[in-house]
Amino acid sequence: MLEPVSTRLETKVEKSLKLHEQRLQKVADILQEKGVKRVLDLGCGEGKFIRYLIEPILVDQIVGVDLSLRALEIAKRRIKLDEQTKQIEWLHSSLLYKDDRLCGYDAVVLIEVIAHIERLYQFEQVLFGYLRPQTILITTPNIEYNVLFGMPEGKLRHSDHRIEWTREEWKHWARQKAQSYGYAV
């Protein structure tokens, strides 16, 4: 007996959902659960996460920020601004410097960005001390997971990564920052 087309399609979609897509969807779900209206996507790259927020529209305003002008141009081309996406803005800026344009957002997301940051202390001061959004969602590679990709133990996933933490190191860092800056983990 054949499954209905809708069931087969759902099964195919679920099987093909990659870890990165699951991560993006989870962050979008959390923002929606919290009722966030204004989101700053720091290190937005080519805008992959922003697409999760506009189809369907989950927030009132999205600002994609990246240091790479090339990545921002690609994002702009991929996400054409129209009546439905007029709430998107693109900014060229650094995560390491105070930029008044980045203040006042309900939530800041950093998806797989923190591993690329060389001056972590400076970044922490800007994010937690200066921007101070109500909600901060950060995802990062787990170095313990890399062996599942066939990589040698302790090898970083990307040549540009400065850090990849174990789960315990990540928990320690997050709790320390939360305590220092008045956040909860």
WOZI-V647293 format. One record per residue. N is the residue number from 1. OMEGA is omega in radians with two decimals (* if undefined). BURIAL is I if it has 24 or more other ideal C-beta (glycine too) atoms within 12 Angstrom, else O. Layout:
N_OMEGA_BURIAL, N_OMEGA_BURIAL
//
This chain:
1_3.14_O, 2_3.04_O, 3_3.05_O, 4_-3.12_O, 5_-3.11_O, 6_3.13_O, 7_3.11_O, 8_3.13_O, 9_3.13_O, 10_3.13_O, 11_3.13_O, 12_-3.14_O, 13_-3.14_O, 14_3.14_O, 15_-3.06_O, 16_-3.12_O, 17_-3.07_O, 18_3.13_O, 19_-3.13_O, 20_3.11_O, 21_3.08_O, 22_3.13_O, 23_3.14_I, 24_-3.13_I, 25_3.14_I, 26_3.12_O, 27_3.10_I, 28_3.12_I, 29_3.14_O, 30_3.11_I, 31_3.13_I, 32_3.11_O, 33_-3.12_O, 34_3.13_O, 35_-3.13_O, 36_-3.13_I, 37_-3.08_O, 38_-3.03_I, 39_3.04_I, 40_3.12_I, 41_-3.11_I, 42_-3.07_I, 43_-3.01_I, 44_3.13_I, 45_-3.08_I, 46_3.01_I, 47_-3.10_I, 48_-3.12_I, 49_-3.11_I, 50_3.08_I, 51_3.11_I, 52_-3.12_I, 53_-3.10_I, 54_3.14_I, 55_-0.08_O, 56_-3.12_O, 57_-3.10_O, 58_-3.10_I, 59_-3.14_I, 60_-3.10_O, 61_3.12_I, 62_3.05_I, 63_3.07_I, 64_-3.09_I, 65_3.07_I, 66_3.08_I, 67_-3.09_I, 68_3.07_I, 69_3.12_O, 70_3.12_O, 71_3.12_I, 72_3.10_I, 73_3.10_O, 74_3.13_O, 75_3.13_I, 76_3.13_I, 77_-3.09_O, 78_-3.14_O, 79_-3.13_I, 80_3.12_O, 81_3.05_O, 82_-3.12_O, 83_-3.10_O, 84_-3.04_O, 85_-3.09_I, 86_-3.13_O, 87_-3.14_O, 88_3.05_I, 89_3.14_I, 90_3.13_I, 91_3.03_I, 92_-3.11_I, 93_3.12_I, 94_3.09_I, 95_-3.02_I, 96_-3.07_I, 97_3.10_O, 98_-3.14_O, 99_-3.08_O, 100_3.14_O, 101_-3.08_O, 102_-3.10_I, 103_2.98_O, 104_3.14_O, 105_3.13_I, 106_-3.08_I, 107_3.00_I, 108_3.06_I, 109_3.04_I, 110_-3.06_I, 111_3.13_I, 112_-3.12_I, 113_-2.99_I, 114_3.14_I, 115_-3.11_I, 116_-3.03_I, 117_-3.10_I, 118_-3.11_O, 119_-3.04_O, 120_-3.11_I, 121_3.12_O, 122_3.09_O, 123_3.14_I, 124_3.14_I, 125_3.14_O, 126_-3.07_I, 127_-3.02_I, 128_-3.05_I, 129_-3.07_O, 130_-3.10_O, 131_3.07_I, 132_3.07_I, 133_3.12_I, 134_-3.09_O, 135_3.06_I, 136_3.09_I, 137_-3.12_I, 138_2.98_I, 139_-3.11_I, 140_3.08_I, 141_3.09_I, 142_-3.06_I, 143_3.12_I, 144_-3.08_O, 145_-3.03_O, 146_-3.14_O, 147_3.10_O, 148_3.05_O, 149_-3.14_O, 150_-3.13_O, 151_3.07_O, 152_3.12_O, 153_3.12_O, 154_3.14_O, 155_3.12_O, 156_-3.07_O, 157_-3.02_I, 158_-3.09_O, 159_3.13_O, 160_3.14_O, 161_3.08_O, 162_-3.13_O, 163_2.88_I, 164_-3.04_I, 165_2.91_I, 166_3.10_O, 167_-3.14_O, 168_3.10_O, 169_3.13_O, 170_3.12_I, 171_-3.14_O, 172_-3.14_O, 173_-3.10_I, 174_3.13_I, 175_3.13_O, 176_3.14_O, 177_3.13_I, 178_-3.14_O, 179_-3.11_O, 180_-3.00_O, 181_3.06_O, 182_3.07_O, 183_3.01_I, 184_3.11_O, 185_*_O
//
